[in-house]
Amino acid sequence: MATPLLGQDRLDHAGLERLIEHILAGGVHGLFILGSTGEAPSLSCRLRCELIERTCEQVSGRVPVLVGITDASFGDAVAMAEHAADSGAAAVVHAGPYYFPIAQAELAATTANLAAALPLPLFLYNMPSHTKVNFDPDTVRRLLEVPNIVGVKDSSGQLVYFKKLLHVAAARPDFAVLIGPEELLAEAIFMGAHGGVTGGANLDPALYVSLYEAARAGELARARELSAGVLRISTTIYAAGKYWSGYLQGIKAALAAMGICEDILAEPFQPFGPAEKALIEKYVRELGWLQGVPLRA
């Protein structure tokens, strides 16, 4: 889930309420806050705590809420998890400690120690492009022995690696394997994945739920059709900017065009300029996302 903002270190309460209800109306099975799309590393601890509280309060148990607690500090990650537990979250997600280079043996040890200190179940988050940390399949195999570690989200985009994860996880039937890149959602489900965590569900949640359900049902033609819709989002909304930040800029510009929340991003990123905003508004109209969503004056 994206994090609606009104300014630096200012949470958009009304926008958050609209966004949550928009996503839940699409039939999603859970919310993941404070991930990459949520700009978690750029948000203050105070704002992250506020987001956790308000999200859990509004969701009110309708779906599980997963909270990102990735931090270079072990103690701060535990503290955020404790706040998530107190607020009613169902689980937490951690991508490993970043900044210092870390060996796989060290990663396995610190992750096991973290899981033992947490009040909630833990999902691993494989995001090597952002953290410089990769959960090797053998490391995941070792971590299967930790009961409080209940799954992994892989955002590497490497299907060979993902297939190895599925092979490793087969040893523990209660261990969930989720895909990050939404362009690979159908393929991942056909391979045996349990689901996906998709940034595009901020915009068109029903599309991703329908794709998941079609893939789970083995409806190849339907899944191919819906995957084309996902790829259309990827090649329009996400491609309007020049840099990686264009993904976040595109999502927030689209949410603004839909009347859900402002397009403000946390530093160091800035909103799109007029030309890109006009392009996003054109895409939003073409994708039909204004239907049933009132435009702001």
C-alpha positions, 0 to 999 in steps of 0.5 A: 500500500502507498502512504498518502501524505500531505507534506513531509512527515504529515500523514493524509488521514482522509486520503488514507481512509479513501485508499484503504476502502478503495483497496478493500473494495477490490477484494484483496486478501490483506494489506502490506504497509511500510514496504517499498511502495509505502516509502517506508525507509523515507518516513520518520518513526513517528509517522510510521507508528501513526500509519500503523495505528490508523490503518489497523484501526480502520481495517478493523480485522476485515483482512490481515495487516502486514507491517514492514519493520525493515531497519538497520537497527535490530532494536528499532525493528523489534520496537516497530513490531511491538507497536504493530502488535499493540495496534492489531497487525497480523504479521511483520515483514523484514528484508534483512539489515541493510548498509553493512555487507553481511554474509549468509551465515550472519543473515541467518543468525540475525534473522532467527534472533529477530524472529525470536524477539518478535511478538508477531509472525515474520515474513522474509522480504527478499529485495536485493536491489534495494538492500544489498541482501539476498536470502539465498535458498539455503538460508531460507532452508535454515530459517524454515526451522524457526516456527515464527518465520511463516513466509517469504516475499520475493521481489528479485524478479528472478524466476529461477531463484523463485522456483528454488524458493518454492522447492525449499518451502515445500518442506514446510506446508505452512510456509507461504511464498509470495511474488513481488513483481506483479508482471510475474504474478500469473507465472508465479501462481502457476509455479505453485506460489501462494500469492503476490504483493502488488503495488498496482493493487493501489490503483486497480485491486480487482484486476490483481485479485481476478488474475490471482483467482484465474491463475489459481483455478488454472484458467490459462486464457483468462489469466493471459488476458488479465496479465495483459491488463497488468502489463498495460499498467506497467508500461504506462503508469510506471513508465511515465518517469525517467528514473526508478522513482517514476514507479512511485511518482506514477502510482501517486499521480494516478491516485491523485487523478482518481481523487483518492489522495495527493501525489506528494512523495517523501524526500528524496523524491518529488511529484511529477511535473505538469507534463507527466501529470497530464500523461498520467491523467490521460492513462487513468481515463483510458484505463477506466479508473474514474468510473465510480471514483469522484474527481476532486474539484 
